[in-house]
Amino acid sequence: MAMLDSTTGASTPNNAEPQPDSPEFENAVDAVPITLSVLQSMRVAKVFHNHQEPITSLAFDSAGEVCITTSTDDSLQLYDCRYGRLQKTLYSKKYGADLARFTHHPNNIVYASAKGDDHALRYLSVHDNQYLMYFMGHERRVVSLSMSPTDDLLLSASLDQTVRLWDLRSPNCQGLMHLPPLPSSPCVDFDPCGVAFGVGIGHLGLVRLYDVKNMDKGPFTTFRLADTLQQLGFSHPLPGWTGIRFSPDGKRMLLITPTESHLVIDAYTGDILYRLVGHVPLTESRGEEASFSPDGEFIVSGSQDGTIHLWKLDQVSPSECVTLQPVCSLEGHLDPSRIVGFNPRYMMLASGSVDLAFWEPEDL
């Protein structure tokens, strides 16, 4: 399964492609920009049936070489993205596994406990299946986890209505904030420069932005979206958000909701730019079903009916909220597509229900 590089400018003729196991294969990649026609040509290249129960999270390493999934079957599956094969299966039978994230070392991950009374984050070497550290302090399940793109900082948000900042070099919490008690959980994400992070509080319609180095001073910006959301037809009380994502350039934010609409807002003003509709909302959203494309011009999302939907965003932000229908829909899953994500480097998409699918452009 040859990967097509969407970040470089070099190209190799198709008839000169080496076999995957040859040493030249590392350089045999084509430059493929992310366009609507390329996305419309995406087809399932490989399906993996390794998990026995629904997949709950998906993450790629920064180089796009490997990805990892977690499942309610208490397993973690590590995949080679270039060759399209399962590398390793790891188990976390006692505590379960969720929200696996790569650190800046491709052999190390952090993941959240998924069951029991131990709500620790686990720092694991997948090379030898040895735990490097535990991060303890949350009193209820962790539901959002974000790794800094630039250093060893880690953000976690929990059903205990706290957000904690960690450093992978220390088991001690580096920062703590308490949020008001709500029926929904907070969600967090680092900005692409690693200098700020966002906290989404869906039931209050709030997005708070914090300086990483001055977390204890409170948010430097708060976006209050409740009135606008109700004008857009969202119910009262507002639904919680299950995920928040910065765009790759840091100018926009995606608010993942368990409703018929995902939202894109301006990361500087808080204006709601787009309302993304046309998908069937998941009955159990974990915030892992939607994300930006690596160029920030598309949003991809799973759906309860298994379809993968993509929306095209304009480079120039609209002056008022625009409702968008999908520009492309991909059929590939019979069960709900609970996790979806673009490879950060190669022209590849991964999606999962119980099975995991790797998607590639056809005839390129």
N, C-alpha and C positions, 0 to 999 in steps of 0.2 A: 504494500500500500504506500505509494510514493506521496510525500507531502509537498504541497505547492506553497512556496514562501511568498507571503503577501507584504513583506517589508523591504526586500532587497530589489535591486535593479537588474541583476544578472539573470540570464535565461539560458536554458539548454534545450536544443531541439528534441522533440518528443522521440524521434527515432534513434537518438543517441543516449537514451536513459540507461544507466547501468542497472544491474540487478540489485535488489535491496541489500543483499549481503556483501556486495563488493565494497572495497574501501572508498571508491569514488562516490558512493551514494550520498555521502554527507554534503557534497557540493552540487548535486544534481537536482536543483530546485528551480522552479519557474516563478517569475514575478507575476502575481495575480492580484490586481487591485480589487477591492470589494465593490462590486457594482450590482445593480438590480439584476442584470442578465446573468451574472455569475451565480447570484443567490438563487435565481429561478431554476438554474441547472443543477442545483445541489441534489445529490442522490445518496442513499445509504450505501456506504462502502463496506462496512463491517458491523456485525451485530454480535454482542457478547451476552451469554446467558449464565453468567457466573453468580450473580446475586439470586437468592431464593425469595426475597421479599423486596418491597419498594425501595428504590434508591432515594436517599434523602439529601445528598450534597455532592457537588462536583467542583473540582479545582484543578487548574493547570499550574505547572511551574512557570516561572517567568520566561524561560526559553522556549516553551511550547513543546518540549520533548516528551514529557510525561504528564499524565493526569491521574487523579485519585478520586474514588467515589466511596461514600459510606451508605449503609443500608440498615433498615430495621432488623435485618438478619444478624446484626452484630459484627459484620465483616467490613474490612477496608480492602478495596481492590486497586492495585497500582497497574497502570497501563502504559505501554510504550506507544506514543502517538505516531512516531515515524514509521514503525513497522506494523502497526495495527495489531498488537498482541498483548495478552495479559502477562505482566511481569511477576506479580506476586500477590498472594492473598494473606492478609493479616486478620487476626480476630481480637475482639475486645468483648468477650462473652459476659463478663461480670458487670461491666458498666455501660456496654453499648458504645456506639460511635456515631458522631454527627459533626457536621460543619468542619470537615478536614480542610486545612489550609497549609500550603507549602510555605516554609520559611525561605530565606535567601540561599539555603543549601538544598539542592534537589533531593537529597536523601533524608531530609528532616521535615516533619510535619507537626502541626498542632491540631488537636481535635477536641471536641466537647463530649462529655459524658451524655448518654442518652437515656439512662434508666438508673433506678436505685436512688439512694440518698446521698451519694457522692457526686457533687456537681463540679468536680475539678476539671481543669483543662489539662490535657496530657501532651507533653512534648516528646515526640517519638522519633527515633532513628529507624527508618524503614529498611536500611541496609542490613542491620543485624537484629531488628525487632527489639531494641532496648530503649527503655524510657530514660530520657535525659533529665527531665524535671517535671514536677507537678505544680500547677498554679491553683491554689485553693483560697476560697473566700466567699464565693457565691453560695447562697443558701437555697436557691432553686435552679432549675434547669437553664443553661445558657442557650439562647435562641438566636444570637447574632454574633459573628466573629469576623474581625478584619485585621489582616496583617499589614503593617506599614510597608509601602513600596520602596522605602529608602533605607530603613534600619531595622533593628531588632524589636521594635515596639509592637504590641498587640493590643487590640481593643476587644472587649467582650461586653455583651449586654444580656441581662438575665430576666427571668420572670420574677425575680425578687425586686425588680424595679431599680436596679443599680447598673451603672456602667463602670467598668474597671479598666485601667490602663496597666499593662504589664511590660516588663523587659525580659526577653528570653534569657538574659544572663543572671536573673535573680528570681527566686520563688516569691518574693514579696511584691505585693500590689504597689504600683508606683503612683496611682491616682484613683480616686473614688468619687463618684457623684450619685446622689440619691434623687430619684424622680418621684413625682406624685403617684400614689397608688391608683392603678387603672386596670380595666379589664383586659387590656392588650399589653403587649410587651414592646420595649424600645428596640430600635434597630440602629446599627452604626456602620460607618465606613470612613476610611481615610481618604483624603484628597490625593490626587496622583503625585503631588510633590512631597507628601508626608509631613507637611507643616501644620495642617489643620485636619479636623475630622467633623463629621456631621452626626447628629443624633436625631432620629425621627421618632416622634411621639404621635402616632396616628389618631388616637381617640381625641386628642386636643387639637389636631391639625397644626402641630408645631414642628419646625425644623430648626434646630439650634446648631450653630457652628462654633467650634472651639479652637483656640490655639493650643497645639500639643504641649508647648512649653509652659503655658499658663492656664492649664485646665482648671486649677483651683480658683481662678478669678471669675469663672462663669463664662457664658457664651459671649463672643464679640458681636454676634449677629443672631437675631431670632426672626424667623419667618412665621407669621401668623396667617395660616391659610384657611381657617375654619369657615369664615364668612364666604369666601370665594368658593370653597368646596360645596357648601350648601346651595349657593347660587347655581352651581353646575349640576345640581340634582342629587348629590350624595345625601344619604339618609342621616337623620339625627336620632341617637348619637352617631358620630362619625365612625366608620369602620377603622379598625387598626391597620397599620401598615406592617407588612411582613419583611420588607427589605428596603434598603436605600443604597443607591450606587452613584458615585461620581462618574461623569464622562471622562474619557481618557485625557482630554485637555483641561478638565476641571471647571469648565464653564457651565455645565448643566448637571442636574441630578435627576435620577430616576427614582420614583416612589412606587414600589411594588405593593399592590393592594390585593385583597382576596375578593374583589368585586369584578364587575365587567369592565373596569377601567384601570389602566396603569397611568401614571402621571409623569410628565417631564417638566421640571421647573428650572428657572434661571438661577444658577448658584450664587450670583452676586446680588440680585434684586428680590428673589423669591417669587417672581411672577410665574404663574402657571402657563407654560408655553403650549403644551400638547396634552390632549387626553386620548389615550390609545385604547381603541375598542375593537370588537370583532372576534375576540377569543372567548372561550367558555371558561369562567373562573374555576380554579381548582377548589375542590371541597376541603382540602387540607393544604393550604399554602404555607410554605416554609421560607419564602423569599428567595428560593434558589432557582426559580423558573424563568427569570427574566434578567437581561443584562444588555449592555451596549456592545456593539461591534468594536473591534480594535481601533477603527478610525473615528468612532463616535457618531457616524452618520446613520446607523440603523439601530433599532431595538429589536431584540428577539425574545419571544416568550413561548412557553409551553401552554397547554390547554387541557381541560378536563377530558375532551374527546380525543386526545392524543396528537392533534395537529400542532405543528410548529409554525408560528406566525412571525412575520417581520414587518416593521414599520420604517418608513424613510423619513428622516428629519431634515429640514432645510438648514443650510449653513447659516443663513440670516434668520434670526429669531423673529417670530411673528409679533405684532403689536398687541394681540389679544389671543386668548386660548383658542387653539384649533383642534377640532376632533379629527383624528386620523383613523382610517381603516387600514388593514394590512395591505401592503403592496405585493406580498408573496406569502403563500401558505404551503407548507410541506407536509406530506402524509408519510408516516412511517411507524407510528405506534398504535397498537390496538387499545392499550391502557393509557391513563393520563400521563402526559409528558411533564413530569414533576421537576426535572432539572434540565436546564439548557444553558450552553455557554459556547462562545467562540474561543478557539485556540488563539492565544495572544500573538503568535507569530505566523503560523501556517494557515493556509486557506482551508480551514477545517472547522466543523461544528460538531459538538457532542450533545446528545440528548438522552434522557433516560426515563424509564418507567420502572419496571422490574428488570428489563433488559437495558443494556447500554448500546447506543448506536453512534457510529462515527460517520459523518457526512462529508462528502467531497464534491467539487464541481464535476459535471459529466463532460467527457471528451475534451479535456484540457491537458 
